[in-house]
Amino acid sequence: MLIWIWLAVVVFALVLLAVTGARLLGRLAGLRRAAVRLRRRQAESARLQDDAAELQRAVAGLQERLDAVAAHRG
């Protein structure tokens, strides 16, 4: 009789472990998707920062030209 109780406890523990493991794997999949989205947004952010730096250089170049034209006229 005692062996049946122990067997029931072990089976219950295994079922509980399987259910918990399945839920954990589901959450890990969600975290993996979130990490992929985060990496994609980081890459987009880096591209935007590069574009902003290029735009700042272009504006600085235009400012230099405007200064040169103003100095030439004035």
N, C-alpha and C positions, 0 to 999 in steps of 0.2 A: 504494500500500500504506500509506503514512504517513497518508493522509487517513482510511482506515478505522480506524486506531488512534485518531486524534483524535476521530473520530465516536463510537467506542465509549466513550472517556473522557467526552465531553460527555453522551452518553445515560446513562451510569452516574451522572454527577454530577446530572443532572436527576431520575433515579429516586430517588437518595439524598435530594435536596432535597424531593421530593414526599413520601417516606415520613416524613422528619423533620418536615415541615410538618404532615402529618396527625396525627402523634403530639402535636405542640405544640398544635394546635387542640383535640384531645381533652383535653389537660390544662387548657387555658384554659376549656373548658366546665365542667370540674370546679371550677376556681377560681371561676367565675361562680356556680355553685350554692352553693359555700361562702360567697361574699360575700352572697348573698341570705339564707342562713340566719343569718349573722352580723348583718345589718341587722334581721332579724326578732327575733332575741334581744336586740339593743340596744333595740329599741322596747319589747319586753316588760319589759326591765330598767327602762327609764324609767317605764313604767306602774307597776311594782312600787315604785319609789322614790317616785312621787307618792302611791301608796296608803299607804306607810309614813309619809310626812310627814303625811298626813291623819289617820292613826291616832295619831301622836304628838300632833297638835293636840287630838284628841278626848280622849286620856289627860290632857293638860295641863288641859283644861277640866274633866274629872271631878275632877282633883286640886284645882283651885281650888274646886269645889263642896264637896268633902270638907273642905277647910280652912275654908270659910265655915260649914259645918254645925258643925264642931268648935269654931270660935270662938264661934258662937252658943250652943252648949251649955255651953261652958266658961268 
